Amino acid sequence: MVVELLSQAWPITRFGEIDSTNEEARRRTSEGDAGPRWLVTEMQTAGRGRLGRAWSSPKGNLFATALLPYPRPPAEAVLACFAAGLSVLDAAKSAGVDVNAAKLKWPNDILVGPAKLCGILIETGQIHGQLWMAAGFGVNVEVAPERPDRPTTCLANLPGGAGLTAEGVLTTLDMAFRARLRSLLVEGFEPTRTAWLERAAHLGQRVELTPASGRIEGVMTGLGPDGALVLRRADGAETHVRAGEISLLG
C-alpha cells in the first residue's frame, strides 16, 4: 500500500478559483474519491487555516491540498503535519531557495524570523472504513499578504527565491512530501521528529501556549513521540501539550 501510494507523482486537479482546496477534498471524499491527488487553485475565496482562521490567498502563491488514503490509525495522522512542514523546506531548497533562515513553528507553520511563510492544515475523515487525509499547504511564494495580526514573508524574499512560481514549488513539493511521508510511514516518527527538532523555532526559549485548558508558560524543550510539545515549567515540572497556539515570550 505505501509503495503504491508514494512511488509515483500524484495527478493534479487544477482550478482557477475555488472556495478552499481542503473543502474541495471533503466534497470529493463524500463522493467516494480519496485520491491520491493534488487539488490546486490559483485563488481561494474562503481559504482557512488552523482553528478556523481565514487564510489570505492572493494570486501568485501556492494553495494546494494533497488528498490521499492514509494507512494508519487516526491518532497517528497528526504526525503527518511534521513531515509536511519538512517537505516544504525540502521543496523550496530543491527549487534553489536558501531556506537556512526558515524555522518550523509547532505544530505546522514555517517562519522566517517572526514572519509567517507557510501554513499547513491536516484534516482527516473516514470513507468506506478507510481513513483519508487532506494535507493543505498555503505557501507564500510571490506575495507576502498584508495582515493586521502578524507579519508575513514569501519565498521571493529569500535568497534564490526571485522568479520562483507556485507551479515550480508544486513540482518539488510533490516529490518532497511523498518522500517525507514514506519515511514517516516506513521508519516511524523518530526520524521525522529528529529532523523537525533540528529546524524547530523557539526550542530552548520561553513560550506561552493557549490550549483549551488555559494559558501555560515554560521553556520549549522538545517534541514528544506523539507530536506533543514538551515544556519545562518554572517549577521544573514537564508538561506535554497536544493542541494549542504557541507564542514566544520576551
N, C-alpha and C positions, 0 to 999 in steps of 0.2 A: 504493500500500500504506500509506504513512504517513498520508495524508489519511483513508483509510477507517478506519484503526486508531484515530486520535486525534480525529476530528471530532465524535464524539458520546459522551454518557455511557455508561459500560460497565454492563452488567447486574450485579446484586448477588445472590449466593447467600449466605443467612444461616443461621447455626447458633446454637443456644443454648449448646452446649458441644461442644468438639472437641479433639483432641489438639493440633493445630497447623495454622494456616491454610496454612503452607508445605508441610506434609506432605500436606494435602488437595490442594494444587496438584499435587504429584508424583503422587498417585493418579489425578487427572483426566488428566494428560498420558499416563499409562500406558494409559488407556482411549481416548486419541485426542482429548481436549479440551484445546486450548491457549489457550482464551479468544478474545478478551479478555473478562475478567470480574473482579469483585471477589469474594473469599471473605472473609466477615466473621463473627466469632463474639463472643458476649458474654463467654465464658470459654475459656481454654485449659488443658488438663491437662498438656501437655508442650510448652509454648512454649519456643522456643530462639532464641538469638542467634548472633553470630559465634563461631567457634572452639568450637562445641558447648556453649556456656554455656546454662544454664537462664534463661528469661525469665519474670519474675514477671507473672502475668496476672490480677489482681483485677478483678472486675466493675466497670464504670464507665469503664474505659479502652478505647482502640481497638486491636483486634487484627485486622488486615486484610492480605490479600495480593492484589496485582494480578497476575493471570496473563494473559500475552499472548504472541503470537508476536513475536519480536524480529528485525527485518530487518537485522541487522548480524552480522559475524563474532563468534565467542565472545570473542576478545581485546578487543573493544570494549565488551562487555556490562558490564564493571566500571565503566565511566564513568557508567552509569545511577545508581549509588549517590549520586553528587554531585548529579544532578538530583533524586533522591528527597529528599535532605536539604533542598535548597532548597524543594521543593514543600511540605514540612511547615511551614516558616516562612511560605510564601505562604498556605497554607490557614488557619493559625492567625490570621494578620493579617486575612484576609478574614472570619474569624468574629468579629473585633472584639478580638482579644487583642494587647496590646502585647508584641511579641517582640524589642524592641531589645536586651534583655539576653541573648538566646539566641545561642549560637555553635555553629558546625559543627566537630565534632571528627573529624579524619581517621581512617578514611575515611567513617564512616557513622553517627555518633552526633550528638545535639544536646544541648548542655549549657547550663545557666544557672548561672554560676559553676562550682563543682566538681560540681554535681548533675546527674544524667542525666535528661533529659526524654523522649528518644525514641531508639530503636534501629532500624536498618534492616538487613535481611538479603536480599541479592540472590543468587538461585540460578538456574542455567540447566541446560538439557539439550537433547537432540535428539528430534524426533518427525517421522518421515517426511522426514528430511533438512532439517527446518526447526528453527531454534533457538527454544526457548521460554524465557521469563523468569518467575520468580516473585519479585516485589518485596514482601517482607514488612515491614509497618510496625507497630511497637509504640509507641504514643503514650500517655504518661501524661496522661490528660485530667482525671479527677476525683480520682484516688488517686495518691499518691506511695508506692510499695511500700517497706516496710522491708527493707533488705538489709544483711547484715553487711560486705559488701566495698566498698560505695560509697554515697554519698549520692544521693538521688533527689528529683525535684520533679515537679510536674504543671502543666498549663495553668491549672487553677483557682487556683493560687498566684500567677499573673501578673496584672498589671492588665488588666481586661476579661475575665478568664477565668472569673469566677464564673458558675455556671449553664450553662456550656458542656457539651454532651454528646458522647459518641463519635459518635453519628449526625450531629450537626451538623458535626463535624470531617470525617467521611467525605464529606459533601456537598461541602465546599470542597476536600478533598484530591483527589477525582476530577477536578475541573476543573484544579487546580493541577498535579497530576502529569502529566496529559495535555499541558498547556501546556509544562511543562519538558521532557518527552520530545520534543515537537515541535521545540523549539529545539535540543536535542541532536542529533536525527536529521537535521534540515534544515540547520542552520547549523554543525554540527560542535561540537567540545568547547570551543573557545575562549570563547564567551560564557558557558557554564556554568562553566568554570574561573575566569573573571574574577569572576563573581557569587559563587562559592563562596569565593574568597580574601577578598572583602570582608567575609564573615561568619566567617572561619576562627578557631577557637580556637588559641591557642599560637603564632600567627605572630610571628616575631621573638624567641621565647623559647627557653630551653634546655629540651630534652626528651630523653627516652630512648626508644628503640624496642627491641622484642624480636622481631625476625624470626627465622626458622629458623636463620640463620647466626650468631646470637648478639647480645648487647646492644650497642647503638650509642648514643652521646651526640652531641649537636650542637645547633645553633640551627636551628629550622624557618624556612626562608627562602622556601618557595613550594611549588608543585604543578606537576609535570611534565605535558607534553602527553599522557602515557599514564595520568595519575592518580597517579603515584608521588609520595610525599612527598619533598621536597628538603631535605636537611640540610647545614649547613656544619659540618665537624668542627673540632676545636680546632687542627689543623694547617693549616686553611684549605681543605682538600680538600672537594669537593662530593660528596655521596652521594645516590643515588636509591633509596628503599626502596619496594617494591611490595606488601609484605604484612607485617603485624606489629601489635603493640599499642603505642600511644603513651601516654606519661605525662609530666606536667610535672615538671621538676626545680626544687627550691627555690633 
